[in-house]
Each structure stands twice: as C-alpha cells, then as structure tokens.
C-alpha cells in the first residue's frame, strides 16, 4: 500500500485532527464522511488480476472498509507516520504485529511491567504454542536490556509510560541497542498518545496505540492501530493478520473513533493539565504512600520524560494508599465523581485497584508490591476530582 498522503502535514496536530481523512461525500455533498456498513463491494468486470487476500481493492469487509481507511489516514497524520493499520482492538493490533514479525526460534525481549495481554501473549502463548523464546527485562535499566538480548533477538517491545506503574523507558536508547543487535523495536504509546510522544521520531520501528482509549476518548468503541514507515512490513501485516486472521475493525467502530479523534488534541491537553494538578495534590495528601506520574519532579523518570514527551505527561497516575486491599476497594466504591471501572482514556475519570495479591505484583518495582491504584484522569473539573478523592479517603478513615 502506498504511503499515506497528509495534505495538512505542515499544520498543528489540532488542525490535522479536524481535517485529515475528511472530505465531501461524493454522493450527497455532505461535509461528513458517511458510515458504510456493507460487507461486500462491487467487483471489477475482469477478475483475472484480483488477489482475494489483498487490501488494495474494496471487495469484502475483512479486506478493509472505507471507514477504516479514512481513520487510518487520520491516525497516520496524528503520528507523522507513513502508514497506519487500524484493527479491531489494541490487543488485536499488538497480536497482529507480533504474529507477523515472529516465527518459531525467534527471541523477544519484553517488559517485566506491561499490559496484561502482552504478558499473556509472551509469557504463555507465543512461547508455548509457537516456540518463540521470550524473556522479560526491566526496560528502565539499559544494562538489563543489553544483557537480555541474544543473537536470535528479533524484537524488543516496550511501553512508555508503562501499564500499570507509569514507568518511563528511554525510547531512543533502546532503539539504538535493538538496532545494533539486528532487532526491531516496537513501542506501545497508548498512555502517552501522539499529542505527547512520537516514538517513530525517536527510532522505533513500529508503534501500537489502543485507539479505544485516549484517541476515541468516549468509552464507546474499540480499535487499535499499528504505525510504521516500513511500508513493506505493513503490507505483510495487512495480508497475514487483517485479511487471513481476521482482526479487522467494524465500520461502525471506525466511524465512532474517527468522530472521537477530531477532539482528541483538545481533550488530551485538558487531561494532561488536570493530571498534573491531581498528581501534585496526591503527593501532598497524607496517607498516600507514593505517587507515580512522570510530570512530578520527584519521579525517577521525570528528566527522561521531559526529553522525550511534549505538551504533557499523559492521563494516568498510579498511587499507593496506606491501608489494606479491602479498604482500597471501599475507597473506590465511595467515589462519587470518579467511576470505579476498568479501562482508561475516557471522558470520565476511571479508577481501578491493583491488589497486593495480583499474580504479577512481584514483577513491579518494590514500592508497588503492597498494592496500588491506577487512576485515569478524565475531563471533569480537576478541583471536583480532588474533592471527590479527598472525601472518599476521609469516608474510609484516611
């Protein structure tokens, strides 16, 4: 597939979010892209040159749909990437990338702090089913990364900020280590978002973003994107993972995310600003044992985050409370403005406890091992969020 054209490349990301991928509807002249729910499309009269596993021709929904293609154009623009593939979910995008790049006998280095699905894929599935050698490393420790790499290392995968401890990894340094050893680097950029961080500019080969989260921003659609300047490999991902494994996004979800992405830069800047204020308040609040947020000068990743992030430090804060797991659950249940639910990046603030008995708790930095809370900041007035956190803490005696 050809490089994505971005007619608005020289403009600010907010302007690109509004205009890239949009056009007049040819049939009606409407200034909004229509929703195409068709499964099948008219075939050319001459079928001799048709490749039924190709995505170059609209023929069947699994080969792609117009709403997907328009969204891909917009997401590529937001990241300044030559190409984007949009699939059914963030996990679908991660699996599509790993499935396409890896084969039996390859070696992968992945974070000891990572999204649960990544942990499952590498700790359980790819090694047991496909004989891919997988090893975890502390990605905040460059020497540990170097020691984990072998001559068979095909891929280094990182998250920064990571899920769920919000740790910061040096993208540029790890890209250099990976490339010097003949490996590729993929970066999950979901927590940062393209407003705050562009991993391709820092040396990453592939970026994954769970569009379900900040880019959609409304908690009503799932999708995931892979971004790269490597057009040949991106075509392989389309052929192998989208068409022939089938992780294609539905037209309706693509349409919803396209709509949500228009306001993404405005929402993300608001979330950046609110998160900074809330993190600073939490750090001063008694009975809060620690606050992990890269915008805090006390954070061990702060100076690195200042170098590789721009506009702000994202919308996720992890923090500890000086109490037991059950009281943490009671605290979450007492909240009135903040919503007690999984996920992140919605318009509403979301809170989710990571208990001390979590199966991976010993993989996290020591201060997290008594249990902690992952908090996704939404669009509410930050003062209201702070008051809500404070009243819930007081309600459980803290």
Steps between C-alpha positions, in 0.01 A plus 500: 500500500627847418618750758208682663458849357462775758400828337506671839846385613630854549215591735463452876378164627164655596442610142608161370259328739211702357583480130709194415295214358195723446347604168166569339284192450493435125138388498338777701755778545476457878795638695515187717634162397211251480482170684529206259367182661535284188667159518555469125589741218463493123778302332671606176379339179840338446583275797822356361722742693304501827687376809235399750743541793593854396390823667553712188144444378174543687335159457414356842492650849794290622717653225419845633224755495482871416456610863809304598703660220394854591587437863838358401572820310420710807696286749806497271481880489476533879818292534685644200527143367514381142238233563245384757297182533186515711370173643226379734668582834829602656572137585407403145760749376766365737427141397501592130843659533653214701333232285641652181852575623576183695561137413605191694852532637492880521581678826301788649588737784193656664437702818461351844237773542255477212137486404346171609428382144865551402605300805256223402615494137869477578498322836251232397386497137777576253761292679277199575310492171762625254837439669591868512758563773378786720676673786402788727730790586484817705474747212597791723845334541695517174762253621228249577365540148845445349547181705160367393575525127638197316609442135149361437321809631255607233293750698526727803161623618448783750226714654565854615339612720438140594180334613429500792792659692547797260875443478704678231726325249764666281369437147803641317752306708316169469451553126876535471561182702243306295631616164863436590398139566291459184167518682190711446340726759127529557351754741156498659425872512145481636569670834693786337285551188627675186443842655776430751740256333607387151706180534573472126695827523702347785602190304213255550415276205136445597253673730179357641219714639178368657262742331233384746666725756602867459459539123139383500456646845133422560500142626267381222718333234793261474788522259878482478761636262843395378717779358825478309705644215580144385241464225605150396450355847175690544368332186601164649304583816193579290533177304582268790317645798215708365377301201611146580462504879210743499557767763337768285320790668126540444394802290290632789789490750729665243237769442460561874877526559535730199241728658663485843849566362403846377498635856787281619767777523270729699394221735853372546638842589225545758580153640872582510437817696251344740721197563791721599287687754351182644839326524644800685207495743528125559870534574419741785200308637559305822458122487610495134816288507627587151390659173631379164456766234778616262404865537612504865863612555526228767427229242808298399403531133427872508813630326473234228131576453584869460732409212279258308148622580347831397184692593456297819545167672177314429186419689588202721619525861584204721509550875506305825281539807615416851240230560397146402347367177143491630513859620634603158194337343274684746675826411434443129136417569455825701595721206217710354661678203767245412368178345604164650570302181772357278647667189643850461497802274125564524326833544422391857773429756549128568660329798611140538687335792800271444493282815797359689400148391521579127685215327762739356549727800853368568607611151428865582736743677505439875283793605210359295500156662260579784235581241419829329241684294502583128312822442402631155418871512200618298353832391331599825607816680824399676388669822192278503714190451731603784204566732356161410825317570531685830145422618537131410827476692336663801198270467725197559683668788807631315 
